[in-house]
């Protein structure tokens, strides 16, 4: 398979209210304008079985969910998603665009739940065998701004009910990943207008596209 026919895996990350849905639609349109088949998917979820796990994870409940249980369920859904949907699409030459991936586990469970990164790296290595996104766009926004936006959308899920301190740790977790993997994870300032944010995204996509298609 040549560089021009190989599928690529792009993920979009960020805390609540950063505008992932709007900007993923833009990325999908941009890639399709280049003539690529684009598979738009999400985590947790992406396949029928993984979507059932998503429902378990996001639903509000009286029982406190153990942090390790939450992490293992995330990876259970992710394994199903990768091996049943993402990798087969990439192998046939489609580009895959995913709303969150393993970086979210490092940020939400590793940093937000204080599980640390080392055990997650071991779990990632065992379950995904080195599989990672080719490019990650991390939409960054002050937590207070993002949560206000998210709560205006309607009812919140189990994660969105967390205290602001949790989300501050999550945001820092993302920024720590970006600092250690700057070639893969690009931080996008999501505070501006939609047009300003998408101009940043377009510049990153253009550079990435030239690199992988050359």
GUDREN-551164 format. One record per atom (N, C-alpha, C): residue number from 0; residue in one letter; x, y, z. Coordinates in nm, 4 decimals. Layout:
BEGIN
num, residu, east, north, up
NUM, A, X, Y, Z
...
***
This chain:
BEGIN
num, residu, east, north, up
0, X, 0.0853, -0.1202, 0.0000
0, X, 0.0000, 0.0000, 0.0000
0, X, 0.0882, 0.1243, 0.0000
1, X, 0.0655, 0.2148, -0.0906
1, X, 0.1464, 0.3362, -0.1008
1, X, 0.0983, 0.4411, -0.0015
2, X, 0.1779, 0.5484, 0.0160
2, X, 0.1402, 0.6561, 0.1085
2, X, 0.0083, 0.7195, 0.0690
3, X, -0.0196, 0.7237, -0.0613
3, X, -0.1414, 0.7903, -0.1069
3, X, -0.2665, 0.7069, -0.0866
4, X, -0.2501, 0.5743, -0.0639
4, X, -0.3682, 0.4891, -0.0467
4, X, -0.3862, 0.4395, 0.0963
5, X, -0.2853, 0.4533, 0.1785
5, X, -0.2944, 0.4072, 0.3165
5, X, -0.3870, 0.4963, 0.3977
6, X, -0.4736, 0.4358, 0.4789
6, X, -0.5605, 0.5133, 0.5664
6, X, -0.4836, 0.5721, 0.6830
7, X, -0.5332, 0.6823, 0.7381
7, X, -0.4707, 0.7466, 0.8541
7, X, -0.5730, 0.7602, 0.9661
8, X, -0.5220, 0.7634, 1.0882
8, X, -0.6077, 0.7676, 1.2071
8, X, -0.5869, 0.9010, 1.2790
9, X, -0.6919, 0.9831, 1.2817
9, X, -0.6865, 1.1147, 1.3451
9, X, -0.7867, 1.1193, 1.4600
10, X, -0.7429, 1.1683, 1.5745
10, X, -0.8324, 1.1799, 1.6893
10, X, -0.8461, 1.3256, 1.7315
11, X, -0.9595, 1.3547, 1.7937
11, X, -0.9850, 1.4888, 1.8479
11, X, -1.0125, 1.4731, 1.9971
12, X, -0.9384, 1.5470, 2.0783
12, X, -0.9474, 1.5343, 2.2237
12, X, -0.9799, 1.6690, 2.2874
13, X, -1.0138, 1.6636, 2.4147
13, X, -1.0395, 1.7858, 2.4899
13, X, -1.1396, 1.7607, 2.6005
14, X, -1.1457, 1.8531, 2.6937
14, X, -1.2408, 1.8424, 2.8041
14, X, -1.3797, 1.8843, 2.7557
15, X, -1.4739, 1.8869, 2.8459
15, X, -1.6121, 1.9183, 2.8109
15, X, -1.6258, 2.0586, 2.7527
16, X, -1.7105, 2.0706, 2.6495
16, X, -1.7468, 2.2012, 2.5969
16, X, -1.6453, 2.2687, 2.5075
17, X, -1.5440, 2.1944, 2.4592
17, X, -1.4393, 2.2578, 2.3780
17, X, -1.4769, 2.2683, 2.2301
18, X, -1.5875, 2.2048, 2.1900
18, X, -1.6306, 2.2147, 2.0505
18, X, -1.5857, 2.1001, 1.9629
19, X, -1.5730, 1.9811, 2.0208
19, X, -1.5256, 1.8669, 1.9432
19, X, -1.6184, 1.8335, 1.8263
20, X, -1.7471, 1.8308, 1.8511
20, X, -1.8413, 1.7910, 1.7451
20, X, -1.8353, 1.8843, 1.6245
21, X, -1.8388, 2.0145, 1.6507
21, X, -1.8334, 2.1135, 1.5428
21, X, -1.7047, 2.1016, 1.4628
22, X, -1.5941, 2.0860, 1.5328
22, X, -1.4658, 2.0839, 1.4641
22, X, -1.4351, 1.9493, 1.4007
23, X, -1.4915, 1.8421, 1.4535
23, X, -1.4769, 1.7132, 1.3859
23, X, -1.5494, 1.7144, 1.2519
24, X, -1.6636, 1.7793, 1.2479
24, X, -1.7371, 1.7911, 1.1212
24, X, -1.6524, 1.8663, 1.0185
25, X, -1.5808, 1.9676, 1.0653
25, X, -1.4925, 2.0448, 0.9764
25, X, -1.3782, 1.9570, 0.9253
26, X, -1.3146, 1.8812, 1.0143
26, X, -1.2038, 1.7937, 0.9740
26, X, -1.2520, 1.6899, 0.8738
27, X, -1.3694, 1.6322, 0.8991
27, X, -1.4256, 1.5317, 0.8083
27, X, -1.4465, 1.5912, 0.6691
28, X, -1.5044, 1.7096, 0.6643
28, X, -1.5288, 1.7764, 0.5363
28, X, -1.3969, 1.8073, 0.4657
29, X, -1.2978, 1.8511, 0.5411
29, X, -1.1669, 1.8851, 0.4840
29, X, -1.1039, 1.7618, 0.4206
30, X, -1.1080, 1.6499, 0.4897
30, X, -1.0482, 1.5267, 0.4383
30, X, -1.1259, 1.4731, 0.3177
31, X, -1.2575, 1.4814, 0.3249
31, X, -1.3389, 1.4344, 0.2126
31, X, -1.3142, 1.5186, 0.0876
32, X, -1.2822, 1.6468, 0.1078
32, X, -1.2532, 1.7337, -0.0070
32, X, -1.1246, 1.6905, -0.0779
33, X, -1.0427, 1.6110, -0.0076
33, X, -0.9204, 1.5576, -0.0677
33, X, -0.9461, 1.4231, -0.1361
34, X, -1.0705, 1.3787, -0.1318
34, X, -1.1068, 1.2551, -0.2004
34, X, -1.1002, 1.1290, -0.1164
35, X, -1.0921, 1.1429, 0.0159
35, X, -1.0803, 1.0259, 0.1022
35, X, -1.2162, 0.9807, 0.1575
36, X, -1.2305, 0.8501, 0.1742
36, X, -1.3413, 0.7978, 0.2540
36, X, -1.3057, 0.8242, 0.4000
37, X, -1.3982, 0.8834, 0.4752
37, X, -1.3718, 0.9169, 0.6154
37, X, -1.4747, 0.8472, 0.7043
38, X, -1.4252, 0.7682, 0.7985
38, X, -1.5096, 0.7025, 0.8982
38, X, -1.5093, 0.7891, 1.0235
39, X, -1.6266, 0.8362, 1.0637
39, X, -1.6423, 0.9223, 1.1812
39, X, -1.6929, 0.8347, 1.2953
40, X, -1.6175, 0.8259, 1.4037
40, X, -1.6562, 0.7389, 1.5137
40, X, -1.6255, 0.8055, 1.6471
41, X, -1.6484, 0.7347, 1.7576
41, X, -1.6310, 0.7981, 1.8892
41, X, -1.5922, 0.6961, 1.9939
42, X, -1.5411, 0.7481, 2.1062
42, X, -1.5112, 0.6652, 2.2227
42, X, -1.5651, 0.7300, 2.3499
43, X, -1.6038, 0.6470, 2.4473
43, X, -1.6242, 0.5038, 2.4300
43, X, -1.7399, 0.4780, 2.3333
44, X, -1.7309, 0.3695, 2.2609
44, X, -1.8353, 0.3349, 2.1639
44, X, -1.7745, 0.2998, 2.0298
45, X, -1.8547, 0.3179, 1.9237
45, X, -1.8056, 0.2939, 1.7896
45, X, -1.8524, 0.1653, 1.7265
46, X, -1.8855, 0.0644, 1.8080
46, X, -1.9463, -0.0599, 1.7600
46, X, -2.0656, -0.0881, 1.8507
47, X, -2.1581, -0.1751, 1.8107
47, X, -2.2739, -0.2023, 1.8969
47, X, -2.2350, -0.2463, 2.0380
48, X, -2.1381, -0.3382, 2.0484
48, X, -2.0964, -0.3855, 2.1804
48, X, -2.0311, -0.2730, 2.2604
49, X, -1.9426, -0.1957, 2.1955
49, X, -1.8746, -0.0855, 2.2642
49, X, -1.9723, 0.0242, 2.3047
50, X, -2.0773, 0.0433, 2.2259
50, X, -2.1795, 0.1428, 2.2621
50, X, -2.2558, 0.1000, 2.3878
51, X, -2.2740, -0.0300, 2.4067
51, X, -2.3385, -0.0776, 2.5299
51, X, -2.2501, -0.0472, 2.6507
52, X, -2.1188, -0.0632, 2.6341
52, X, -2.0266, -0.0285, 2.7427
52, X, -2.0310, 0.1219, 2.7686
53, X, -2.0429, 0.2022, 2.6599
53, X, -2.0540, 0.3474, 2.6760
53, X, -2.1730, 0.3825, 2.7652
54, X, -2.2841, 0.3166, 2.7418
54, X, -2.4034, 0.3439, 2.8214
54, X, -2.3778, 0.3137, 2.9690
55, X, -2.3080, 0.2043, 2.9963
55, X, -2.2723, 0.1707, 3.1340
55, X, -2.1852, 0.2800, 3.1968
56, X, -2.0907, 0.3295, 3.1204
56, X, -1.9944, 0.4262, 3.1724
56, X, -2.0537, 0.5641, 3.1976
57, X, -2.1432, 0.6087, 3.1094
57, X, -2.1929, 0.7461, 3.1182
57, X, -2.3194, 0.7629, 3.2012
58, X, -2.3932, 0.6543, 3.2215
58, X, -2.5204, 0.6651, 3.2937
58, X, -2.4984, 0.7020, 3.4403
59, X, -2.5813, 0.7903, 3.4902
59, X, -2.5772, 0.8249, 3.6319
59, X, -2.6287, 0.7070, 3.7136
60, X, -2.5685, 0.6863, 3.8301
60, X, -2.6104, 0.5746, 3.9154
60, X, -2.5785, 0.6053, 4.0607
61, X, -2.6509, 0.5415, 4.1503
61, X, -2.6256, 0.5628, 4.2927
61, X, -2.4962, 0.4952, 4.3365
62, X, -2.4661, 0.3803, 4.2767
62, X, -2.3447, 0.3074, 4.3125
62, X, -2.2213, 0.3823, 4.2629
63, X, -2.1234, 0.4013, 4.3503
63, X, -1.9984, 0.4666, 4.3104
63, X, -1.9186, 0.3723, 4.2215
64, X, -1.8735, 0.4218, 4.1080
64, X, -1.7960, 0.3401, 4.0152
64, X, -1.6484, 0.3495, 4.0514
65, X, -1.5877, 0.2356, 4.0778
65, X, -1.4461, 0.2303, 4.1109
65, X, -1.3627, 0.2792, 3.9929
66, X, -1.2563, 0.3548, 4.0205
66, X, -1.1756, 0.4138, 3.9134
66, X, -1.1107, 0.3087, 3.8236
67, X, -1.0644, 0.1982, 3.8844
67, X, -1.0044, 0.0916, 3.8032
67, X, -1.1091, 0.0233, 3.7157
68, X, -1.2307, 0.0073, 3.7705
68, X, -1.3389, -0.0508, 3.6925
68, X, -1.3689, 0.0365, 3.5712
69, X, -1.3764, 0.1658, 3.5955
69, X, -1.4019, 0.2620, 3.4880
69, X, -1.2940, 0.2519, 3.3804
70, X, -1.1683, 0.2459, 3.4220
70, X, -1.0574, 0.2381, 3.3270
70, X, -1.0639, 0.1101, 3.2445
71, X, -1.0880, -0.0032, 3.3104
71, X, -1.0913, -0.1309, 3.2389
71, X, -1.2079, -0.1373, 3.1411
72, X, -1.3205, -0.0797, 3.1781
72, X, -1.4332, -0.0746, 3.0851
72, X, -1.3997, 0.0115, 2.9635
73, X, -1.3290, 0.1218, 2.9858
73, X, -1.2868, 0.2066, 2.8740
73, X, -1.2006, 0.1277, 2.7764
74, X, -1.1066, 0.0525, 2.8297
74, X, -1.0180, -0.0244, 2.7421
74, X, -1.0886, -0.1442, 2.6802
75, X, -1.1852, -0.2009, 2.7492
75, X, -1.2633, -0.3104, 2.6895
75, X, -1.3373, -0.2595, 2.5658
76, X, -1.4016, -0.1433, 2.5798
76, X, -1.4718, -0.0835, 2.4659
76, X, -1.3724, -0.0474, 2.3558
77, X, -1.2559, 0.0027, 2.3945
77, X, -1.1547, 0.0453, 2.2967
77, X, -1.1007, -0.0726, 2.2157
78, X, -1.0742, -0.1832, 2.2814
78, X, -1.0255, -0.3009, 2.2094
78, X, -1.1266, -0.3456, 2.1037
79, X, -1.2524, -0.3521, 2.1428
79, X, -1.3570, -0.3913, 2.0479
79, X, -1.3620, -0.2931, 1.9309
80, X, -1.3524, -0.1673, 1.9620
80, X, -1.3582, -0.0605, 1.8617
80, X, -1.2418, -0.0701, 1.7631
81, X, -1.1213, -0.0864, 1.8164
81, X, -1.0012, -0.0910, 1.7316
81, X, -1.0024, -0.2125, 1.6403
82, X, -1.0252, -0.3295, 1.6984
82, X, -1.0088, -0.4521, 1.6208
82, X, -1.1281, -0.4830, 1.5310
83, X, -1.2451, -0.4300, 1.5655
83, X, -1.3636, -0.4568, 1.4841
83, X, -1.3923, -0.3475, 1.3818
84, X, -1.3498, -0.2252, 1.4095
84, X, -1.3887, -0.1149, 1.3219
84, X, -1.2716, -0.0329, 1.2698
85, X, -1.1868, 0.0171, 1.3594
85, X, -1.0848, 0.1130, 1.3179
85, X, -0.9794, 0.0490, 1.2281
86, X, -0.9165, -0.0591, 1.2755
86, X, -0.8106, -0.1200, 1.1958
86, X, -0.8606, -0.1735, 1.0609
87, X, -0.9766, -0.2394, 1.0544
87, X, -1.0252, -0.2840, 0.9235
87, X, -1.0478, -0.1681, 0.8260
88, X, -1.0963, -0.0547, 0.8770
88, X, -1.1181, 0.0623, 0.7902
88, X, -0.9854, 0.1162, 0.7375
89, X, -0.8857, 0.1255, 0.8255
89, X, -0.7545, 0.1747, 0.7840
89, X, -0.6916, 0.0822, 0.6807
90, X, -0.7096, -0.0473, 0.7004
90, X, -0.6499, -0.1454, 0.6095
90, X, -0.7079, -0.1374, 0.4687
91, X, -0.8324, -0.0949, 0.4578
91, X, -0.8899, -0.0831, 0.3227
91, X, -0.8663, 0.0563, 0.2619
92, X, -0.7963, 0.1439, 0.3363
92, X, -0.7585, 0.2737, 0.2830
92, X, -0.8420, 0.3903, 0.3281
93, X, -0.9409, 0.3665, 0.4150
93, X, -1.0226, 0.4765, 0.4670
93, X, -0.9445, 0.5532, 0.5738
94, X, -0.9777, 0.6803, 0.5900
94, X, -0.9247, 0.7600, 0.7003
94, X, -1.0267, 0.7528, 0.8138
95, X, -0.9783, 0.7384, 0.9352
95, X, -1.0670, 0.7270, 1.0514
95, X, -1.0495, 0.8495, 1.1401
96, X, -1.1615, 0.9126, 1.1726
96, X, -1.1657, 1.0316, 1.2571
96, X, -1.2441, 0.9962, 1.3830
97, X, -1.1781, 1.0028, 1.4976
97, X, -1.2399, 0.9537, 1.6219
97, X, -1.2480, 1.0619, 1.7294
98, X, -1.3653, 1.0742, 1.7877
98, X, -1.3911, 1.1622, 1.9013
98, X, -1.3391, 1.0922, 2.0270
99, X, -1.2176, 1.1288, 2.0679
99, X, -1.1451, 1.0736, 2.1820
99, X, -1.0897, 0.9334, 2.1528
100, X, -0.9769, 0.9045, 2.2216
100, X, -0.9149, 0.7725, 2.2120
100, X, -0.8337, 0.7523, 2.3396
101, X, -0.7219, 0.6822, 2.3313
101, X, -0.6474, 0.6456, 2.4521
101, X, -0.5998, 0.7665, 2.5326
102, X, -0.5702, 0.8775, 2.4653
102, X, -0.5301, 0.9977, 2.5393
102, X, -0.6348, 1.0375, 2.6424
103, X, -0.7620, 1.0129, 2.6113
103, X, -0.8688, 1.0464, 2.7056
103, X, -0.8575, 0.9644, 2.8332
104, X, -0.8151, 0.8379, 2.8215
104, X, -0.7973, 0.7555, 2.9410
104, X, -0.6814, 0.8068, 3.0261
105, X, -0.5729, 0.8478, 2.9593
105, X, -0.4608, 0.9047, 3.0346
105, X, -0.5041, 1.0332, 3.1052
106, X, -0.5841, 1.1160, 3.0375
106, X, -0.6259, 1.2431, 3.0959
106, X, -0.7325, 1.2248, 3.2032
107, X, -0.8376, 1.1474, 3.1716
107, X, -0.9512, 1.1352, 3.2639
107, X, -0.9249, 1.0377, 3.3791
108, X, -0.8743, 0.9194, 3.3468
108, X, -0.8489, 0.8228, 3.4538
108, X, -0.7086, 0.8380, 3.5118
109, X, -0.6080, 0.8559, 3.4255
109, X, -0.4711, 0.8691, 3.4745
109, X, -0.4505, 0.9944, 3.5567
110, X, -0.4928, 1.1100, 3.5017
110, X, -0.4749, 1.2378, 3.5729
110, X, -0.5962, 1.2714, 3.6584
111, X, -0.7159, 1.2693, 3.5988
111, X, -0.8363, 1.3087, 3.6713
111, X, -0.8679, 1.2200, 3.7893
112, X, -0.8535, 1.0878, 3.7714
112, X, -0.8813, 0.9922, 3.8803
112, X, -0.7557, 0.9575, 3.9599
113, X, -0.6443, 1.0201, 3.9269
113, X, -0.5184, 1.0006, 4.0000
113, X, -0.4651, 0.8577, 3.9927
114, X, -0.4907, 0.7864, 3.8832
114, X, -0.4364, 0.6518, 3.8680
114, X, -0.2931, 0.6532, 3.8179
115, X, -0.2470, 0.7682, 3.7706
115, X, -0.1113, 0.7777, 3.7185
115, X, -0.1013, 0.7234, 3.5767
116, X, 0.0114, 0.7510, 3.5116
116, X, 0.0283, 0.7136, 3.3712
116, X, 0.0942, 0.5776, 3.3517
117, X, 0.1734, 0.5302, 3.4480
117, X, 0.2535, 0.4096, 3.4254
117, X, 0.1670, 0.2853, 3.4032
118, X, 0.0661, 0.2633, 3.4870
118, X, -0.0204, 0.1465, 3.4684
118, X, -0.0983, 0.1561, 3.3380
119, X, -0.1350, 0.2787, 3.3018
119, X, -0.2072, 0.2969, 3.1754
119, X, -0.1179, 0.2637, 3.0562
120, X, 0.0097, 0.2998, 3.0651
120, X, 0.1018, 0.2661, 2.9560
120, X, 0.1129, 0.1143, 2.9401
121, X, 0.1169, 0.0432, 3.0517
121, X, 0.1244, -0.1021, 3.0467
121, X, -0.0035, -0.1606, 2.9857
122, X, -0.1160, -0.1086, 3.0269
122, X, -0.2441, -0.1556, 2.9747
122, X, -0.2573, -0.1244, 2.8261
123, X, -0.2136, -0.0057, 2.7886
123, X, -0.2171, 0.0345, 2.6473
123, X, -0.1279, -0.0566, 2.5636
124, X, -0.0070, -0.0841, 2.6120
124, X, 0.0866, -0.1682, 2.5375
124, X, 0.0333, -0.3097, 2.5208
125, X, -0.0257, -0.3638, 2.6266
125, X, -0.0781, -0.5012, 2.6210
125, X, -0.2005, -0.5120, 2.5319
126, X, -0.2929, -0.4179, 2.5458
126, X, -0.4209, -0.4313, 2.4764
126, X, -0.4202, -0.3814, 2.3330
127, X, -0.3390, -0.2800, 2.3038
127, X, -0.3405, -0.2192, 2.1700
127, X, -0.2155, -0.2484, 2.0883
128, X, -0.1165, -0.3097, 2.1503
128, X, 0.0032, -0.3545, 2.0774
128, X, 0.0698, -0.2417, 1.9982
129, X, 0.0775, -0.1232, 2.0603
129, X, 0.1466, -0.0115, 1.9965
129, X, 0.0619, 0.0713, 1.9018
130, X, -0.0660, 0.0390, 1.8893
130, X, -0.1529, 0.1132, 1.7982
130, X, -0.1849, 0.2507, 1.8562
131, X, -0.1547, 0.3569, 1.7809
131, X, -0.1783, 0.4945, 1.8253
131, X, -0.2279, 0.5784, 1.7084
132, X, -0.2888, 0.6931, 1.7373
132, X, -0.3289, 0.7833, 1.6289
132, X, -0.2077, 0.8363, 1.5531
133, X, -0.2287, 0.8698, 1.4251
133, X, -0.1249, 0.9351, 1.3467
133, X, -0.1180, 1.0841, 1.3814
134, X, -0.2318, 1.1409, 1.4170
134, X, -0.2405, 1.2828, 1.4527
134, X, -0.3520, 1.3014, 1.5546
135, X, -0.3270, 1.3837, 1.6551
135, X, -0.4292, 1.4166, 1.7542
135, X, -0.4410, 1.5676, 1.7658
136, X, -0.5636, 1.6175, 1.7542
136, X, -0.5940, 1.7593, 1.7745
136, X, -0.6518, 1.7737, 1.9142
137, X, -0.5815, 1.8436, 2.0016
137, X, -0.6297, 1.8641, 2.1372
137, X, -0.6868, 2.0061, 2.1476
138, X, -0.8194, 2.0147, 2.1548
138, X, -0.8872, 2.1436, 2.1659
138, X, -0.8795, 2.1895, 2.3111
139, X, -0.8152, 2.3029, 2.3340
139, X, -0.7882, 2.3478, 2.4707
139, X, -0.8665, 2.4736, 2.5043
140, X, -0.9253, 2.4717, 2.6229
140, X, -1.0128, 2.5804, 2.6671
140, X, -1.0076, 2.5867, 2.8191
141, X, -1.0115, 2.7069, 2.8802
141, X, -1.0232, 2.7136, 3.0258
141, X, -1.1440, 2.6328, 3.0731
142, X, -1.1261, 2.5598, 3.1799
142, X, -1.2296, 2.4667, 3.2258
142, X, -1.3624, 2.5365, 3.2536
143, X, -1.3569, 2.6528, 3.3162
143, X, -1.4814, 2.7225, 3.3498
143, X, -1.5624, 2.7544, 3.2238
144, X, -1.4948, 2.7952, 3.1187
144, X, -1.5616, 2.8292, 2.9927
144, X, -1.6225, 2.7048, 2.9301
145, X, -1.5455, 2.5966, 2.9271
145, X, -1.5937, 2.4734, 2.8665
145, X, -1.7133, 2.4146, 2.9387
146, X, -1.7089, 2.4143, 3.0716
146, X, -1.8207, 2.3572, 3.1485
146, X, -1.9472, 2.4399, 3.1310
147, X, -1.9323, 2.5710, 3.1226
147, X, -2.0495, 2.6558, 3.1003
147, X, -2.1126, 2.6234, 2.9653
148, X, -2.0298, 2.6069, 2.8642
148, X, -2.0806, 2.5696, 2.7320
148, X, -2.1500, 2.4340, 2.7364
149, X, -2.0859, 2.3368, 2.8032
149, X, -2.1398, 2.2011, 2.8082
149, X, -2.2750, 2.1964, 2.8780
150, X, -2.2890, 2.2715, 2.9844
150, X, -2.4131, 2.2657, 3.0624
150, X, -2.5279, 2.3379, 2.9928
151, X, -2.4943, 2.4252, 2.8983
151, X, -2.5996, 2.4904, 2.8191
151, X, -2.6595, 2.3955, 2.7155
152, X, -2.5869, 2.2859, 2.6851
152, X, -2.6341, 2.1912, 2.5841
152, X, -2.7520, 2.1094, 2.6327
153, X, -2.7648, 2.0938, 2.7644
153, X, -2.8736, 2.0129, 2.8172
153, X, -2.8274, 1.9298, 2.9348
154, X, -2.8973, 1.8176, 2.9644
154, X, -2.8636, 1.7326, 3.0789
154, X, -2.7200, 1.6827, 3.0710
155, X, -2.6546, 1.6742, 3.1858
155, X, -2.5155, 1.6299, 3.1901
155, X, -2.5086, 1.4814, 3.2215
156, X, -2.3983, 1.4152, 3.1790
156, X, -2.3798, 1.2737, 3.2089
156, X, -2.2988, 1.2574, 3.3374
157, X, -2.2613, 1.1334, 3.3701
157, X, -2.1930, 1.1058, 3.4962
157, X, -2.0590, 1.1794, 3.5060
158, X, -1.9869, 1.1897, 3.3963
158, X, -1.8583, 1.2588, 3.3989
158, X, -1.8770, 1.4097, 3.4137
159, X, -1.9736, 1.4633, 3.3430
159, X, -1.9942, 1.6085, 3.3449
159, X, -2.0394, 1.6599, 3.4808
160, X, -2.0822, 1.5693, 3.5693
160, X, -2.1215, 1.6078, 3.7051
160, X, -2.0014, 1.6279, 3.7979
161, X, -1.8832, 1.5910, 3.7523
161, X, -1.7642, 1.6015, 3.8371
161, X, -1.7348, 1.7471, 3.8740
162, X, -1.6600, 1.7634, 3.9830
162, X, -1.6229, 1.8979, 4.0296
162, X, -1.5164, 1.9584, 3.9379
163, X, -1.5046, 2.0890, 3.9438
163, X, -1.4137, 2.1617, 3.8559
163, X, -1.2679, 2.1186, 3.8768
164, X, -1.2329, 2.0791, 3.9999
164, X, -1.0956, 2.0360, 4.0267
164, X, -1.0599, 1.9127, 3.9442
165, X, -1.1557, 1.8234, 3.9257
165, X, -1.1344, 1.7041, 3.8439
165, X, -1.0985, 1.7436, 3.7010
166, X, -1.1758, 1.8351, 3.6438
166, X, -1.1526, 1.8748, 3.5049
166, X, -1.0234, 1.9531, 3.4880
167, X, -0.9822, 2.0252, 3.5920
167, X, -0.8538, 2.0942, 3.5841
167, X, -0.7396, 1.9928, 3.5763
168, X, -0.7514, 1.8830, 3.6490
168, X, -0.6497, 1.7779, 3.6419
168, X, -0.6523, 1.7100, 3.5053
169, X, -0.7721, 1.6918, 3.4511
169, X, -0.7854, 1.6312, 3.3185
169, X, -0.7170, 1.7189, 3.2137
170, X, -0.7471, 1.8480, 3.2187
170, X, -0.6858, 1.9405, 3.1219
170, X, -0.5344, 1.9365, 3.1320
171, X, -0.4817, 1.9379, 3.2539
171, X, -0.3369, 1.9331, 3.2710
171, X, -0.2810, 1.8017, 3.2191
172, X, -0.3572, 1.6937, 3.2374
172, X, -0.3144, 1.5647, 3.1837
172, X, -0.2968, 1.5699, 3.0331
173, X, -0.3933, 1.6295, 2.9649
173, X, -0.3823, 1.6458, 2.8196
173, X, -0.2596, 1.7283, 2.7820
174, X, -0.2396, 1.8397, 2.8529
174, X, -0.1263, 1.9269, 2.8207
174, X, 0.0067, 1.8569, 2.8471
175, X, 0.0112, 1.7707, 2.9479
175, X, 0.1331, 1.6939, 2.9752
175, X, 0.1627, 1.5974, 2.8604
176, X, 0.0583, 1.5330, 2.8073
176, X, 0.0773, 1.4425, 2.6935
176, X, 0.1291, 1.5200, 2.5732
177, X, 0.0677, 1.6352, 2.5480
177, X, 0.1092, 1.7177, 2.4343
177, X, 0.2550, 1.7612, 2.4466
178, X, 0.2988, 1.7869, 2.5689
178, X, 0.4373, 1.8293, 2.5905
178, X, 0.5354, 1.7164, 2.5627
179, X, 0.4937, 1.5930, 2.5865
179, X, 0.5831, 1.4783, 2.5655
179, X, 0.5722, 1.4217, 2.4243
180, X, 0.4626, 1.4475, 2.3540
180, X, 0.4444, 1.3968, 2.2172
180, X, 0.4017, 1.5099, 2.1233
181, X, 0.4843, 1.6133, 2.1103
181, X, 0.4439, 1.7306, 2.0314
181, X, 0.4268, 1.7033, 1.8821
182, X, 0.4926, 1.6006, 1.8300
182, X, 0.4792, 1.5703, 1.6879
182, X, 0.3424, 1.5122, 1.6559
183, X, 0.2868, 1.4371, 1.7515
183, X, 0.1554, 1.3737, 1.7283
183, X, 0.0403, 1.4599, 1.7772
184, X, 0.0504, 1.5123, 1.8994
184, X, -0.0603, 1.5878, 1.9572
184, X, -0.0380, 1.7374, 1.9408
185, X, -0.1289, 1.8014, 1.8696
185, X, -0.1217, 1.9444, 1.8458
185, X, -0.2284, 2.0158, 1.9285
186, X, -0.1880, 2.1131, 2.0081
186, X, -0.2809, 2.1876, 2.0928
186, X, -0.3429, 2.3013, 2.0123
187, X, -0.4761, 2.3049, 2.0095
187, X, -0.5516, 2.4079, 1.9381
187, X, -0.6209, 2.4972, 2.0402
188, X, -0.5968, 2.6267, 2.0334
188, X, -0.6647, 2.7208, 2.1228
188, X, -0.8107, 2.7325, 2.0802
189, X, -0.9011, 2.6818, 2.1636
189, X, -1.0432, 2.6770, 2.1283
189, X, -1.1239, 2.7936, 2.1836
190, X, -1.0560, 2.8994, 2.2298
190, X, -1.1270, 3.0134, 2.2891
190, X, -1.1862, 3.1089, 2.1868
191, X, -1.1324, 3.1100, 2.0666
191, X, -1.1767, 3.2080, 1.9673
191, X, -1.3058, 3.1703, 1.8990
192, X, -1.3357, 3.2408, 1.7909
192, X, -1.4542, 3.2097, 1.7108
192, X, -1.4338, 3.0757, 1.6415
193, X, -1.5420, 3.0205, 1.5891
193, X, -1.5335, 2.8943, 1.5155
193, X, -1.4344, 2.9089, 1.4002
194, X, -1.4415, 3.0213, 1.3312
194, X, -1.3529, 3.0450, 1.2168
194, X, -1.2065, 3.0488, 1.2597
195, X, -1.1779, 3.1143, 1.3727
195, X, -1.0406, 3.1236, 1.4218
195, X, -0.9867, 2.9866, 1.4619
196, X, -1.0712, 2.9089, 1.5271
196, X, -1.0305, 2.7745, 1.5693
196, X, -1.0039, 2.6870, 1.4470
197, X, -1.0923, 2.6938, 1.3501
197, X, -1.0780, 2.6083, 1.2325
197, X, -0.9626, 2.6511, 1.1435
198, X, -0.9233, 2.7761, 1.1498
198, X, -0.8044, 2.8194, 1.0762
198, X, -0.6805, 2.7520, 1.1353
199, X, -0.6747, 2.7439, 1.2678
199, X, -0.5636, 2.6730, 1.3323
199, X, -0.5621, 2.5259, 1.2907
200, X, -0.6810, 2.4654, 1.2917
200, X, -0.6920, 2.3241, 1.2560
200, X, -0.6478, 2.3011, 1.1119
201, X, -0.6922, 2.3892, 1.0232
201, X, -0.6581, 2.3741, 0.8816
201, X, -0.5079, 2.3790, 0.8607
202, X, -0.4395, 2.4664, 0.9324
202, X, -0.2943, 2.4775, 0.9194
202, X, -0.2256, 2.3482, 0.9639
203, X, -0.2728, 2.2904, 1.0749
203, X, -0.2159, 2.1644, 1.1228
203, X, -0.2430, 2.0525, 1.0231
204, X, -0.3663, 2.0445, 0.9743
204, X, -0.4014, 1.9402, 0.8781
204, X, -0.3187, 1.9514, 0.7508
205, X, -0.2986, 2.0722, 0.7038
205, X, -0.2238, 2.0927, 0.5792
205, X, -0.0806, 2.0429, 0.5923
206, X, -0.0164, 2.0743, 0.7041
206, X, 0.1209, 2.0283, 0.7263
206, X, 0.1243, 1.8763, 0.7364
207, X, 0.0341, 1.8201, 0.8161
207, X, 0.0279, 1.6749, 0.8336
207, X, 0.0031, 1.6059, 0.6998
208, X, -0.0884, 1.6585, 0.6225
208, X, -0.1260, 1.5963, 0.4952
208, X, -0.0076, 1.5948, 0.3992
209, X, 0.0651, 1.7033, 0.3931
209, X, 0.1827, 1.7075, 0.3063
209, X, 0.2861, 1.6042, 0.3481
210, X, 0.3020, 1.5877, 0.4785
210, X, 0.4015, 1.4931, 0.5296
210, X, 0.3651, 1.3490, 0.4951
211, X, 0.2389, 1.3120, 0.5175
211, X, 0.2024, 1.1710, 0.4989
211, X, 0.1771, 1.1351, 0.3524
212, X, 0.1504, 1.2335, 0.2702
212, X, 0.1213, 1.2038, 0.1310
212, X, 0.2427, 1.2199, 0.0394
213, X, 0.3525, 1.2670, 0.0950
213, X, 0.4723, 1.2876, 0.0127
213, X, 0.5468, 1.1567, -0.0100
***
